[in-house]
Amino acid sequence: MRTRNVVKNSTYSIVSYFFIVLTGLISRRLFLAYFSIEFLGYEGLFSNIFSILSLAELGAGAVITYNLYNEMAKGNKEEIAKLMTMYKFIYRIIGIAIFTIGLILFFFLGAIITQHGVQWRYIQIIYLIQLFATISSFFFAYRRVLYKTDQKEYVFIKIDTIASIAVNLIRIIVIIYFRNYILYLITPFISNLLSNIYISKQSYLDYPYTTGVTLSAEDYRRRNFFKDIRYFMVHRVSNIIYSGMSNIIISIFLGIGMVGLYSNYILIKSHVRVLSDRFFQPLQASIGNLVYSDEPEEKKISIFNALDLLGFLTASFVSVSFFVLFQPFIRIWLNESYLLSALFVAMLSANAYIEWNSIIIGYYRDAFGQYEVDKWYMAASALVSVIVSISLAPVLGLSGIMIGTVCGHFFIWAGRIRFVHLYYLKKSRSKYLIQQLNRVLIVLFEVALTFYVTSFFNPSFYGFLGRGLICLIMPNLINYSIFRKNKDFKQLVIYTSKSFSIVEEALMSFKKNKR
């Protein structure tokens, strides 16, 4: 059943997202043709500010989510209802707090933005729209966690897909016919709000037992709820500083225009990450379910090793593709004036390797809670990232800031490795670390060889397609030749074959129903 749910969720996700990416890229291209790139800079800057404001959440959502995985696996409806009632109460308090702080900051925007090339009222409106978008999620979006922990993400993926495609199409119309930036900005806010309200209402129908629950202070104390939040707070603060300071540092040292240029690269990277998440995230609920199941330990470890190899195979493909394809794609999609340095792309690719390679081990780590164990790794990631970024930004510009991001990411990865080996695999990390070092050498070889082969292609659209084909074939072929006799790879092949059988069965059923 776990495999069937994963495949169903992933299939819905991957197919739908291609349409979102296509319309999104067209929308961004038109945006840069008709609007100032400074607008992108303000969007990115305010997004970082609101991510820092969301520190008020303190990780309550993550603490409740990992508890929900356990209770969903047991089918304990009473406990699920209590956890969701806690979620609702806490998130409403947090939403009000963030709104209040956000309004206070509104009157100090002049101290944050000292130079600007667009009218001040536009900057204020951008800020307010993003403030309302941020707080709305605390009142409605939290109900999505029920579908996520119950392995039914496809319920809201279908709604989100329709809404996202509609938003991008409306944005294209707004750009071409109205050329009104405020209307462009407010469209996704209204769409997300309506989607979250609809999903929230639907969740009450699908999970009726989650309503009408009364809680006392004893309910919170008995679950060590605030103790868990206290430990997770270090994770939450560190993660927000690590991931939320980049645009602020860029704005301070390099100017708001560089935030806009940076955002184009991050947009593509984010699209690729979301697309891969559409495949990987359904595994998160299955992993949470597996961790608390009665499956034999040997089988659990075998599944971990196979999934960890899947993370590496994906990371090698993504990082090679980023290094080889990013610059040619920017040239075709936008133009030469939007290119950043080759060193920046190299660091972005290195960070992508760490990010994708640690996805699976991150899912295992999150299934356990116990955030006190690796909290100082997270704190180190934030501190190192900020110090290195600030030190190198005046010298290397955006490349220096990306180097800081890579350095900080190593500590997050190291903390996850340590935790999973102590509390799940229960064995020494030395063998795993040697394995990871060997895999890094494999990726470096794949990057060098693929880049050399693709350097003979012309800088044209057809040349880009040729590069893409080489990126699709070469790293995957090298990985296959190295791992094809590996037992973890064989386990992955069995899993993949089973997944394709489920997809084929679903397609046959769909065709039969259409008749």
N, C-alpha and C positions, 0 to 999 in steps of 0.2 A: 504493500500500500504506500509506503514511503516513496519508493521509486516512481510509482504511478503519479502521485501528487507532484513530485518534483518535475517530471516530464511535462505534465499538463500545465503547470505554472510557467515553466520555461518556454514552452512552445507559444503560449499566448503572448508572453513578454517579448520574445525576440522578433516574431513576425510583426507585431504591432509597432515596435520601436523604429523600424526602418522608415516607416511613413513619417514618424515624428522628426527624425533626423533630417530627412530630405526637405520637408517644409521649413524646418528650423534654419537650415543652412541658407536657403533662398531668402528667408526673412532677414537674416543677419547681413547677407550681401546687399540687399536693398537698403537696409538701415544705414550702412556705411556710405552708400551712394547719396542718400538724401539728408542724413543727420550728422551732427558733429560727433567725432569719436569721444569727445569729452563726456557725453551723456553716458557712454558705457563705463567710463571711469567713475562717475558718481554712483552709478548702480553698484559697481563692484565695491567701492568704498563703503557705501551704506550697508551693503550685505555683510561686510566684515564687522561693522559696528554693531549690527543687530545680532550677529552670531555671538559677539562678546556679551551683549546684553542678555542673551539666552542662558548665560551662566546662572541666572536666577532659577533655572530648571534643576540645577545641581545633580542631574543624572537620575532623577526620580523615574523617568520613563524607562531607562535601561534597567533599573532595579526591578521594576514591576514586570517588564518584558521577560527577563530571565526566570522570574517566578512563574509567569504564565506558561512558559514552555513546559515546565515541570507539571503544572496542574492540567494542562491540555493533554499531556501524555497519559495522565491518570484518569482523565474525564471527570475531574472534580468540579462540578458546576457551581457548587456553593462557594468554593474558594475563588473560582474565576470571577464570580459576581462581586465578591468583596474586593478583589484586586482592581477590577474595573471601576468600582465606586471610588476607591482611593485615587485612582488615576484621574478621574473626572474632577474630584474635589481639589486635588493638588494643582492640576493644570489650570483650573480657572483662577486660582489664587496667583499662580505664576503669570498668567496672561495679563491680569490686572496690574501686577507689579511692573512688568516690562512696559506696558502701555504708559504707566505713570512716569517711569524713568525716561522713556523715549520722548514724552512730551516735554520734560524738563530739558533734555539735551537739545530739543528743537530750538530753544532760545539761545543756545550756545554754538550753533552751527558756524557762526562767523569766526569763532576762535579755532575751529577745526579746519575750515576751508578759508585760507587767507587770500588766495588768488583764484579767479574763475573767469572763463571766457564766455559764459552764457548768463542769461538774466537770472538774478538771484531768486525770483519767484519760482522759476523752473526747478532750481535746486531744492527749494523748500517743499514743493509739491512732490518731487521724486522721493524725498525723505519720508513724507507723510504716507504716501502710497505704500512704500516698503514697510513702514511701521505697522500699518493696518494689516498688510499681508502676513507679517510675522506673528502678530497676536492672534489672528484668526485661526491659525493652526492649533493653538492651545485650547480652543473651544470646540473644534470639530474633528480635526485630523487624527486625534489620538485613538479614535474608535477603530482605525485601520488595523491596530495591533491584534485584534481578535482574529481577523482573517489571516494575518501573517503567521501567528503562532499555531493556527489551526490548519496551516498549509493550503490556504485557499486564496492566495494573492490574486488569482485570475479574476476574482470577483471585482476588485477595484482596478485592476490593470485595464480591463475592457473600457471602463468608464473614463479612466485617465487618458487612454489612447484617443478616444473620440474627442475629449476635451482639448488635448494638446494639439491634435491636427486642426481642429476648428480654430483654436487660438492663433496658430501660425498662419492659417489662411486669412483670418480676419486681419492680422497684423500686416500681411502683404497688401491687402486692400487699403488699409489705413495709410501705409507708406506711399503707395502709388497715387491714391485719389485724394487723401486728406492731408497728408504730410504733417500730422499732428502728433508730436511726441508724447504728450500726456495721454491721449487716447491709446496710443501704442503701448504705453506702460501699464495702463489700468486694465487692459483686456485680460491678461493672464491672471490678475488678482481676482477679478469677478468670476472667471472660469474656475479657478482653484477653489474659491469660496463655495460656489454652487456644487462642485464635485464633492467637496468634503461634507457639505450638508446632506447631500443625497446619500453618500456612503454611510454617514452617521445614522441617518434614518433607516437605511436598509439593515444595518447591523443590529438595530433593536428588533427587527422582524426575524432575522436569522438567529439571534441569540437572545430570545425574550427573557431568559432567566437572569440576565445581567441587570435588570431594573428592579426598583423597589427595595433596595437593600439599605439597611440602616447600620452605621458603624459607630463605634465608640473609640475613645482614646486608647482603650485596652487592646483593640484590634490592631492598631499601629504598633504598640509596644510589643505585643506577643510575637509579631513577625520580625522583630529586630529591624523594622523598616528604616528608622532614622539612623541606625548604626550602619546599615548598608549604604545609605545615601552619604553619610559622612565619609566612608571609605572611598566611595565612587567620586566624591567631589574633586579629589585630586586628579582623577582621570578626566573629569569633565572640564575643569579649569585648564589643565595642560593641553587637552585636545583642541580647545577653542583658541588658546594662545598659539598653538602650533599651526592650526589650519586657518585661523582667522586674522592673522597679523600681516600676511603677505601684501595685500592691497594697501593697507595703512602704511607699511614701510615704504612701498613703492611710491605712494603719494607724497610722503614726506621727503624722500631722498631724490626721486626721479621725476615727480610731477604727475598730475592727474591724467595727462595724455598717455603716459607709459602704462598706466593701469588699463586703459582701453586696449592698447596693443597686446598686453599680457592676456587680457580677457579673451581675445580671439583664439589663442593657443589653448587656454584653459577650457574654452567652450568645446573644442574638438576633443580634448582629453576627457572632459566630463561626459560627452556623448558616448565615447567608447566605453567609459566606466559604467555608465547607466546601462548600455547595451549588454555588457558582460554581467552586470548585476541581475539583469532580467533572466540570465541563465543560472547564476550562482546563488542568488538570494533564496530561491525555493529550497536550496540545500541547507540553509541556515536552520529552518524549522525542522527539517529531517535530522540534522545533526543534534539539535536540542532534544528531539524525541529519542534519538539513538543513545545519547549520553545517559539518559534516565531510564532506559529500557533494561530488560533482563537478558539481552543478547550476551553470548559468551565473550569474555575479554579478548580472546584471540581474534574473533571476528571483528570486534570494535577496532582493534589496532590495525587489522588488515584493511578495513574501510578507510581509516585515517591515512594510512600510507598511500593508498590508491588516490584518494582525493587530494592529498598534498602534492603528489606527482602531477595531477591535473592542474593544480595551481601553478606549478612551474612551467608546464607546457604552454599554458595560456600566457604567463608572464613573458616567456621567451619570445613568443610570436608577437605580442603587443609591443614590447620594447624594441625589437628589431624593426617592426613596421613604423613605429614612431620615429626612430632615428633616420630611416631611409625615406619615408614618405611625407613627413611633416612639411618640410620646406617646399617641395614641389606642389603639395596640395594648397598651401597658402598662396603661392604664385598664381595658381589656376583659379582658386576660389575668390581671392581678393586681388592683390598685385604685389609687385616687388617692394613697394613702400611700406607694407605691413609685415615684412620679414624681421625676425629677431636673429640673434647671432647663432652660429653653429654650436658654440659652447652651451648656450641656453638649451638648445634642442637635445644635446647630449645629456645634460643634467636632468631634463624633463624625462628623457627615456630611461635613465638610471632610476629615477624616482618611481616611474611606472613599473619597472621590474620589481622593485621592493614591494610596491603597493599590491600588484596582482599576485605576486608569489606568496604574500602573507594573508591573502583573503581567507583561505580555508582554515589556517591555524588561528586566525582571528575569530572565525565563527565558533570554533571549539572553545577558545578562551572565553567568549561572551556567554556561552551556555552555562558556565559555572558560577558566575558572580564572583564573590570573594575578591573584591577589588582592592583590598588592602595589600595583597601579595605583590603586585607589580606596579603599585602607584608611583614609586620613585623612578621607574623607567619612563613613565609618562611625563613626570615632572622634568626629567632630564631632556626628553625630546623637545619640550617647549623651550626650555632654557637654551639649549644648544642651538636650536633653529633660529631663535631671535638674535642671539649673540653673533653667530656666524653671518646671518643675513645683514645685520646692521654694520658689521665690520667690513664685509666685502662689497656691499652696495655702492659705496663711493668709488671703489676701484673697478669692479667688474659689472656694475649695473644689475640688470635683471638676472644675469648669469650667477652673480654672487648670491642673490636672494634665493635662487633655485638650489645652489650648493648648500645653503643653510637648511632648506627644506629636506634635501637628501640626508644630510647629517642627522637631523632630528628624527627622520623616519627610521633610521637604523636602530634607535633606542626603543621605539614602539615595537618593531619586529623582534628585537632581542627579548623584550619583556614577555611577549606572547609565547616565544619559543620556551623560555624558562618555565612559565606557568604551566603550559600543556604537558611538558615533560615531568614536572613535579606532581601534578594532580590528575593526569589522565593516563599518559603512557607509563609513568612511574619508572623511568630509566634514565641513564646518563645522556646528556646532550651532546657529548663529544662526537659520537658517530654521526648524529644528525648535522652538526656544524660542518664536519668534513664533507658530508654529502652536499650541503649547501655551497661550500667553497668550490667543489667540483662543478656544480651546476652553473655558478657564476662564470667559470672559465669556459664552459660550453657556450654560454650566451655571448661572451666576448668574441669567441671564434665565429659564431653565427652572424653577429653584427658586422665584423670585419669582412667576412666573405660576401655577405649579401650586399653590403655597401659597395664593395669593389665591382661585383658583377653588374649592379644597377647603374654604376657610374658611366657605363657606355651608352645608356639610353638618352635620347634627346629630351630637353626640357619642354615637352609639349604634352597635350592631353593624352595622346596615344603612348607617349613615353611614360607618363604617370601610370597608365593602365598596365604597361609592361613591368614597371617597378612593382606594382601591386601584386602582379602574378608571381614574380620572383619571391616577394616577401611571403606569399601564401605557400609556396612550394618549398623553398630552401630551408628555412629553420625547422619546419615540420618534418621534412625529409631527414634532416640531420638527427633530430630528436628520435624519429622512428628507428633509424639505423642503430642508435645508441641504446634505446630502451626496449626494443621489441621483444627481447628475451627476458626482460625484467618481470618478476611475478606481480609487481604492483601495476605495471602496464597491462599485463594480461588480465588482471582484475578489472581495469578500466575498460578494456575491450569487451568483456562480458557485460559490464554495466551499460556500455554504449549500445551494444546489440539489443539488450533488453529494452532500452529506451526507444530505439528505432521501431521495435516491435509494437510498443505501446502507441507510438505516433501513427504507425501504419494501421493499427486496429481502430484508432480514433477516426482516421480519414475514411476508412471503409464504412464505419458506422455513420459518419456524416453523409457520405454518398447514398447510403441505403435509406437514410431518413429523408433525403431530398426527393428520392423517387416516390 
